[in-house]
Amino acid sequence: MRSELRCELRRALVVALLAAAALAVSPTAGAAVAPPSPTVICANCDPSGTGWTGCTQTTASESGGIPWLAHYRHYLVVSYCKSAGTITSLDIAAHGCDFDGAAACSAGSSWVTSGGVGWGFASATGHAVYIGALAGVPFAGTSVVNVSIPVG
């Protein structure tokens, strides 16, 4: 019985190692799917366009609970620059979760979901989980915040 278990474990380990090796040598493994060519949608893509030029940041947040008793605040901050309406730089500047009282939260992943550099628009999303209790009644969930950078 014990030797059969060892044999099965070895077989599973070999299969896992072969799969990892195949992914490591694959030219497309882990490659991000790029958006279509920026010429498809873009606000005033040429430098003579009339779109906005400058740098700024935008924030999205969500909160819940009762402040000081059991409260969380999940936020996502995106910084970007545009030249004639085209995004020239884009960065998730901050993604976090603050809490106080009988609550806790943890920021998870955040990423750009559409558009980006070379485009006239972009959007980003961030995820977090939270848990707390009010009057002895527990609450928990997932928070999703979205930032949108409009065309122009």
C-alpha positions as CSV (number, residue, x, y, z in Angstrom):
1,M,0.0,0.0,0.0
2,R,2.8,2.4,1.0
3,S,4.8,1.6,-2.1
4,E,1.7,2.2,-4.4
5,L,1.2,5.6,-2.8
6,R,4.9,6.5,-3.4
7,C,4.6,5.3,-7.0
8,E,1.5,7.5,-7.6
9,L,3.1,10.5,-5.9
10,R,6.2,10.1,-8.1
11,R,4.1,9.7,-11.2
12,A,2.1,12.9,-10.3
13,L,5.4,14.8,-9.7
14,V,6.8,13.7,-13.0
15,V,3.7,14.8,-14.8
16,A,3.7,18.2,-13.0
17,L,7.4,18.7,-13.9
18,L,6.9,17.8,-17.5
19,A,4.0,20.2,-17.7
20,A,6.0,23.0,-16.1
21,A,8.9,22.3,-18.5
22,A,6.6,22.4,-21.5
23,L,5.3,25.8,-20.4
24,A,8.8,27.1,-19.8
25,V,10.0,26.3,-23.3
26,S,6.8,27.4,-25.0
27,P,7.3,30.7,-26.9
28,T,3.8,31.9,-26.0
29,A,3.7,30.8,-22.4
30,G,3.0,33.6,-20.1
31,A,2.8,36.1,-22.9
32,A,0.2,38.8,-22.3
33,V,-2.6,39.2,-24.8
34,A,-2.0,42.6,-26.3
35,P,-4.9,44.8,-27.3
36,P,-5.5,45.3,-31.0
37,S,-3.6,47.9,-32.8
38,P,-4.1,51.4,-31.2
39,T,-5.2,52.7,-34.6
40,V,-8.5,50.9,-34.2
41,I,-9.8,53.3,-31.4
42,C,-8.0,56.3,-30.3
43,A,-9.0,59.8,-29.6
44,N,-7.2,62.2,-31.9
45,C,-4.2,60.0,-32.3
46,D,-2.1,62.3,-34.4
47,P,-0.1,65.0,-32.6
48,S,-2.2,67.7,-34.2
49,G,-5.3,66.4,-32.5
50,T,-7.4,68.5,-30.2
51,G,-7.5,66.1,-27.2
52,W,-6.3,66.9,-23.7
53,T,-2.6,67.1,-22.9
54,G,-1.2,66.8,-19.4
55,C,-0.8,64.5,-16.4
56,T,-3.2,63.7,-13.6
57,Q,-4.5,60.8,-11.5
58,T,-7.9,59.5,-10.8
59,T,-9.2,57.4,-7.8
60,A,-12.0,54.9,-7.3
61,S,-13.0,53.7,-3.9
62,E,-15.6,51.6,-2.1
63,S,-16.3,51.4,1.6
64,G,-18.6,49.7,4.0
65,G,-19.5,49.2,7.6
66,I,-19.8,51.8,10.3
67,P,-16.8,54.2,10.8
68,W,-14.8,53.5,14.0
69,L,-16.8,50.4,14.9
70,A,-16.2,48.1,11.9
71,H,-15.3,49.9,8.6
72,Y,-13.2,49.3,5.5
73,R,-12.2,51.5,2.5
74,H,-10.9,49.9,-0.7
75,Y,-9.2,52.2,-3.2
76,L,-7.4,52.2,-6.5
77,V,-5.4,55.2,-7.8
78,V,-4.3,55.4,-11.5
79,S,-1.9,58.1,-12.7
80,Y,-1.6,58.9,-16.4
81,C,-0.4,61.4,-19.0
82,K,-2.0,62.3,-22.3
83,S,-0.7,64.1,-25.3
84,A,-3.3,65.4,-27.8
85,G,-5.8,62.9,-26.3
86,T,-3.5,59.8,-26.5
87,I,-2.3,58.1,-23.3
88,T,1.5,58.3,-23.2
89,S,2.0,56.8,-19.7
90,L,-0.2,54.8,-17.4
91,D,0.5,53.5,-13.9
92,I,-1.4,52.0,-11.0
93,A,0.0,54.3,-8.4
94,A,-1.8,52.8,-5.4
95,H,-4.1,50.0,-4.6
96,G,-5.0,49.3,-1.0
97,C,-7.5,48.7,1.7
98,D,-7.8,50.6,5.0
99,F,-9.9,49.4,8.0
100,D,-10.7,50.3,11.6
101,G,-12.6,48.8,14.5
102,A,-13.7,45.2,14.3
103,A,-12.9,44.9,10.5
104,A,-10.0,43.8,8.3
105,C,-9.4,43.9,4.6
106,S,-6.7,42.9,2.2
107,A,-6.1,44.3,-1.3
108,G,-5.6,41.6,-3.9
109,S,-4.7,42.0,-7.6
110,S,-5.2,45.1,-9.8
111,W,-4.6,45.4,-13.5
112,V,-5.4,47.5,-16.6
113,T,-8.4,45.9,-18.2
114,S,-8.6,47.9,-21.5
115,G,-6.9,50.6,-23.5
116,G,-3.7,52.0,-22.2
117,V,-0.6,53.6,-23.6
118,G,-1.1,54.5,-27.3
119,W,-4.9,54.6,-26.9
120,G,-7.2,57.4,-26.1
121,F,-8.8,55.6,-23.1
122,A,-8.1,53.1,-20.4
123,S,-9.7,51.2,-17.6
124,A,-8.3,49.4,-14.6
125,T,-9.8,47.2,-11.8
126,G,-8.7,46.3,-8.3
127,H,-10.0,43.5,-6.0
128,A,-10.0,43.2,-2.2
129,V,-11.5,41.0,0.4
130,Y,-12.9,42.2,3.7
131,I,-14.3,40.8,6.9
132,G,-15.8,42.4,10.1
133,A,-18.5,42.2,12.7
134,L,-21.2,44.7,13.9
135,A,-23.0,43.9,17.1
136,G,-21.7,40.4,17.0
137,V,-23.0,39.8,13.5
138,P,-20.2,39.0,11.0
139,F,-20.0,40.4,7.5
140,A,-17.5,39.5,4.7
141,G,-17.2,39.9,1.0
142,T,-15.2,40.9,-2.0
143,S,-14.8,44.5,-3.1
144,V,-14.2,45.5,-6.8
145,V,-13.3,49.0,-7.8
146,N,-12.9,50.3,-11.4
147,V,-11.2,53.4,-12.7
148,S,-12.0,54.7,-16.2
149,I,-10.0,57.2,-18.2
150,P,-12.3,58.6,-20.8
151,V,-11.5,59.4,-24.5
152,G,-10.4,63.0,-25.0
